[in-house]
Amino acid sequence: MRWAALLSGFILWMGLGTARTASAATAAKPNIVFILADDLGYGDLGCYGQERIRTPRLDRMAREGTRFTQVYSGATVCAPSRCVLMTGKHTGHGRVRGNAGQANPLAQSLRFGDVTVARVLSDAGYRTGLVGKWGLGDAVVAEPGLPERHGFEHMFGYLNQTHAHNYYPTFVWRNGQRVPLRNEVTNATPSGAGVASLRVDYTHDLFAEEALRFIRDHRDRTFFLYLALTAPHANNEAGKRGMEVPDLGEYAGLDWPEPQKGHAAMITLMDRDVGRVLDLLKDLGLDEKTVVVFTSDNGPHREGGNDPAFNRSSGPFRGIKRNHTDGGIRVPMIVRWPGTVPSERVDGSLWWFADVLPTLAELAGAPVPSGVDGVSVMKTWKGGRQPELDDRFLYWEFHEGGFQQAGRWKQWKILRNRKDGPSELYDLSRDVGESDNVAAAHPELVCDLEERLKAARVDSEDWPVGGRR
């Protein structure tokens, strides 16, 4: 009996030990807050060289974490860039390869069977929330792309990206239901876009409060918050008054064009609310348990009266949104995780949005879906070196104004602006502004990179080359 009792106690102890280990493993998974700005240029933040737009909280976040200098978005416009971010598949393989305008309304929507980072994290036990702009399916024509079909348990914000132009809409969405707002909109489109004649509820403020509420509500659970802010995107329907912001703040008295004041005010307001998120995590004791990522979906815009050259929004790079030069696709990227991600660090490792899904999957201890084009850069985030990142071929394509492709391999950047047009080649190790086309001096390299461009894409019925089906 004595030995039976001891054996029973040992088995019970082992069971409890296993339970404690599993619980500890679950607790060891960090919370994840991924903050995505909309059309924020590489040069729009102080920590990336901006001198006139104030971003003190993001500058502090960069000091408290690691600031990456060679990170690329998924595309040069928002919908395909977000598709790459969500699915880990680049624009040659992904479902959504461009913005609206295709004959098939589902061309800008995820479909059933597309696996997102939210699905991966949800399956790994995370509570998942989206606040802000989705842009990969809506309730009118692209229901299969709704975020709740792709791993998000909670959603508050815009579904349709055109609706998201308007910072004072008459409604936003919460978990599949319209939430009426107190604004009035003149000549609203079916999606809800337009220009507000009565401005009461500013969506950026609503999103900031919703993000804080989500964190508070899930403080005792492991969570993933995708905070997809719309700042500093323009309201394209408002013309030169498209930089919509409640007030111009500290920029009101400057001798600047009104759109530039609005653009700067939007960025500083966004900066303030990123700081509020970081402060709340600290107040709740979640600071060292949460990895926070901040980036932008593509380069700066020339919309709503904004002039991206006024404050050098592209930084040292050439081009803006809708260009494949680095001004259109190289983005700020800050990662902060106290005690794990080194602080006061600047890292030039070469990676891109396709790497986000496998990296977050590794954080969650989850399997990576098949067909993903990215790899985990967790070792890089933690301060290590991944030499294999430098030897990859990164690929982009764009479908507005004629089919365009771009690729980067090591220091080399190839641009092909027409299917059969001549390629341009740039050596970014000495020419970050992509001003010196050296294709004629490297014909064999150009041929090799053109073959890589060709091999990188799989034909898509939704996004055919040349716009033909």
N, C-alpha and C positions, 0 to 999 in steps of 0.2 A: 504494500500500500504506500509505504514511504517513497519507494522508487517511482511508483506510478504518479504520486503527487508531484514529485520533483520533475518528472518528465512532462507532466501536464503543465507545470509552471514554466518549464523551459520553452515548450511549444507556444504558450500564451505570450511569453516574453518576446519570442522571435516574431510572433504575429504583430505584437504592438510595435516592435522595432521596425518591421517592414512598413507598418502604417505610418510611423513617425518619419521614416525615410521618404516615403511617397509624399507625405504632407510637406516635408522640408523641400523636396524637389519642386513641388508645385509652388510653394512660397518663394522659391529662388528665382522663378521666372519674373523678369521685371515688367512693370507696367510700360506701355509704349504710348507716347504722344507724338504723332507725326503731324507737323504744321506745314501746310503748303500755301504759299502766297500765289497770287495770280498776276502774271506779267510783271513781276518784280525783277529788275535787271541786276546783273552781277555787281554793277557799280552803285547800286542804290543804298547800300548799307555802309555806315562809317567804318566797320571792320574790314570792308573790301575796298576802301579808298574814297568813299563819299565824303565830301567836305562841307556841304551846305544843308543836307537833309539830316535831321537829328534822329538817331536810332540808338539811344543809350542802353536800352535793355538787351537788344540783340548784340550790341558790341560787348556787353558784359557777359552774355551767354557764350559768346565766342571765346572770351578769356577763361571762362569756367569750364570750357569743353575744348573740342578740336574744330578748327576751321579748315575746311578742305578747299583747295584752289583749282582742282582739275576734275570737277564732277559735272556730268552732262545730264540734261533732262532727257525725257523719252522722245520728244519731238519739239518742233518749233512753234506749235500751236497747242491749245489746251487739251482738246478731247483725246487725240492720240497719245499725248504725253501722259495723261492720267491713265490711259489704258495700259501703257507700258509699266507705270508705277504699280497699278493694281494687279497685273497678271504676270509681270516678269518677262514678257515677250516683246521684243523690239518691233518697230513698225513694219518690218519685212515679214513678220510672222503673226503679229497681233490681229485682233478682231477689228479694232477701230484705228484707221490709219489717217484720218483727216477730220476736219470740222464739218459742219452741216453743208448741205448743198448737193449731195448726191441724190439720184432719182429714188433710191431705196431708202425710206426713212429709218430702216433698221441699221443702216450703215454706220450710224453713230451710236450704236447700242451694243452692249455685251449681250450674249445669248445664254440660254441654259447650257450648262456644261463648261462654260468658261470659269476657271478657278482663280479666285482673287486672294490677295493677302488676307483680307478679312475672313474669308472662308477657312484658310489655313489656320489662322489664329483662333477663330471660333471653335474649330474642331479640336484645338489644343487646350481648350478650357477658358479662353479669354472672353470677357464681356466686351462686345464690340460696338462702337458708336461712330457715326458720321455726322459732323456738324459743318454746314456750309454748302459748297457747290459740288455736285456729283458729276453731271455732264456725260454720263455713259448709259442713259436710258431714262425715259420719263413715263408718266402715267397715261399719255395720250396715244402715242404711236409706237412706243418702244418698251412696253411693259416687261418683256423678258429681261431687260437691263436694269430693272429697279434694284436699288442697293439691298433691300431686304431679301432679294433672290440670290444675293452674292455674299452672304456672310455677315451683314450688318444687322444687329438686333435693334438698334436705335438709329433713327435718322431725323435730322431737323435742318431744313434749308431748301436749296433749289435742286430740282431734278434736271431741268432743261437749261443748257448753258446760255441760251439767248435770254431766258427769263432772268438769269443771274446778272445780266447787264445792269438791270434796274436796282439801285440800292433802296428805293422806296416803292416796292411793289404792293399790290393789293392783297397778296397772300404769299405764304411759303408752305412747305410740306412738312408734316410730322408723321412718320410711320404710315405713309400712304394716304393720309387725310390732309385736306387743305386747312391751313390755319389763317383766318382772315386777319389782315392788318388794317390800321386806321388811315392808310394812305389812299389817295385817289390818283388814278393814272389816266392821262389823256391818250386816246387812240391806241389803246393797249392791243397787242398782238394776241393770237390765241394762246401763246405760251405764257403771256403775262408781261412781256417786255413792253417798254414804252417810257414816257416821261411823266413824272408825278406832278400833278397840279396842286396837291396837298401833301406835304411831307411831315409825317409824324414819327413813324417807326423806321429807324435806320437799321438795315439788316445786319451790318457789321456789329453793331452794339448787341443785337439779339443773339448773334452767334457767339460773341464773347461770353455773355451770361450763360448761354446754354452749355458751352464747353466747361465752364466752372461748375455748373450744376451736375454735369455728367461725372466729373471727377469726384465731387463730394458724394454723390449717390453710390459710387462704386469704390470708395476708399478701402473697403474691406474685401474687395475682390480684385483679381488680376484683370486689368482692362487694357484695351487698345482704343485710343481716341484718334480718329483721323479728322483733324481740324483744317478743312479746306476753305480758307478765307478767300474772299473775292477781291480784296485790296491788293494792288492799286489798279485793277482793271477799270476801263472806262465804260460808261453807259453809251454805247455806240449809237443809240437812238437819240441822244441828246445833243449831238453835234459838238460844238466847241465848249459846251457847258457840261461835258460828260464826266468830268472829275468830281463826282458827287460826294460831298462830305458835309456833315452838319455845320461845321464852322472851319475857318482857315487857321485857327489857333495862333501860334507864334509867327506864322508866315503872313498874317493878314496885312501887316504894315510894310511889307517888303516891296520894293520896286520891281516886281516880277509880273509877268503875264498871269492873269487869273487862273488859267489851267495849271500852270506850274505851281502856284500856291496850293491849289487843290490836290495835285499829285503829291507834293511833299507832305501836306497835312494828312492825307490818307496813310502814307507810309509811317509817319510818326504815331498816328493813332493805332495802327496795327502793332507797332513796336511796343506801345504802352500795354496792349492787351496780351501780347506774348509774355511780358513781364508779370502780368497778373496771374497767368497760368503757372509760371515758375514760382511765384510767391505762394500760391495756394498749395502747391506740392510740398513746399518746405513747411508751411504751417501745419499740414496734415501728417507730417513725418514721412512723406513719400519721396523725398528728394533723392535719396540714394537707391531707392527701389524703382526709379522711373527713368527710362531713357527718353530724352526729348530730341527730336530732329526738326530742323527748320530748313526749308528750301523754297524754290519757286518752280512753277511748271514750265516756264520758257523765258526768253528774254523780254526786254521792255517793249512797250507798244508806242505807236504814233497814232493815237486815237483820242477822241474826246477833247481835242485841242492840245494834247500833250506833245511836247517836243523832247524826245529822249536825249537829244544832244545838249539840252540846256544845262542839265546837271550831270552830264556824262554817265547816264544810266547804264550804258554797256561797258563801263570801265575802260580798260585798254583794248577792247576787242572791237572788231568791225561787225556792223549789222545789228539788227533788232529782231523782234518777233517776225516770223515768216521768212527769215533767212537761215541758211545752214552754216553761215560763218559763225564763229564762236559767240558773237554778240547775241545770236538768236537761240543758242542751245547750251552754252556754258552758264551754270547757275550757282548762286551762293549755296553752301551746304554747311550747316553747323550741327554737330552732334554733342550733346551734353548728357553725361551720366556720372555724377560725382562718385569717385572711388573706383571707377572702372574705365571710363574714357579719359585719357590724360587731359589735363587743363593746360592752358597757355601754349597750346600746340598748333602749329600750322603744318598741314600735310598736303603734299602734291601728288598723292596716289591717284591714278587714273581709273575712275569708275563712273557708273551711270545709274539711271532709274531702274533698269532691269535687274540690278543687284539688290534692290530693296527687299523684294519678296524673299529670296533665299536667305538674306541676312536676318530678317525678322523671324523667319522660320527657325533658323538656328537658335535665336534667342529663346524661342518658345519650345525648343526640343521637338519640333514637328518636321515631318517629311516634306521635301520640296516636290511639287507637282512635276510631272514629266513635261518635256518640251520647253522648259524655261530657258531663256537666253542668258540670264545673269548667274552670278555666283555669290556666295556669301563673302562679304568684306568685313566680317566681324573681327578678324585678326587685325585688319587695318584700323578699325574703329578703336581697338584696344591699344594701339600704338605700335603694332608689329609691322613687318614688311611682307608684302605678297608680290614678289617679282613677277608672278604669272599674270598679274593684272596688266602689265605693260605690253604684253605680247598679243593681247586680244584685238580682234577687229570689231570696232563699234560701228553700228549702222543706223542711218536715218533715211526716211523717204518722206516726200511732201507732195500733195496732189493739187494745190491751188496754182493756177496760172501756168500749167504745164508740169509734167512729172519731173521731180528733182530728187537726186540722191546725194548722200554724203557718207563718208566713212573716215574713221580715224584708226591708224595703226602706228603704235609707238609715237614718234613726234610728227608723223606725216598725216596730213588732212587732204582728202580728195573730195572735190565737189563736181557733180555732174548735173547741169541744169536742164538738160533735155535728154531724152532717151538715146538719141544718136548724136548728140552734140559733143564738142570737145571737152575734155576734163581739165579741171584746174588742180594744181598740186601746191601745197604750202608746207613749209618746214616750221612747225610751231616752236621748235627749240630756239629759233632765232627771229621768228616773225609772228608774234602772237596776234598782230593786227591783220594777218592774212592779206598783205599788200603786194607781195612779190610772188607771182605765179611762176614756179620753177618746173612746170610740167615738161617743157622742151629740153631741159637739162637731164631729166630722169625718165626717158621713154620706157625702159623695162619695168621700172617701179610703177609707172602709171598703168601699164598693161596688166601687171599683177593685181593692182588695187581695183582696176575695172572688173577683173574676173571675180574678185571678192564681192564687189557690189552686186554683180549678177547672181552670184551664188547665195547671197544673203537673204533674198526675198523669195517668197512663195506667192504665186498668183492668188489674188483675191477677187471673187465675184463682186463684192461690194466696192472694191477699190481697184478697178482695172487700170493698167497703164494707159495714159492718153484719154481716160474717161470713157472708153468704149467697152461695151459688154460682149 
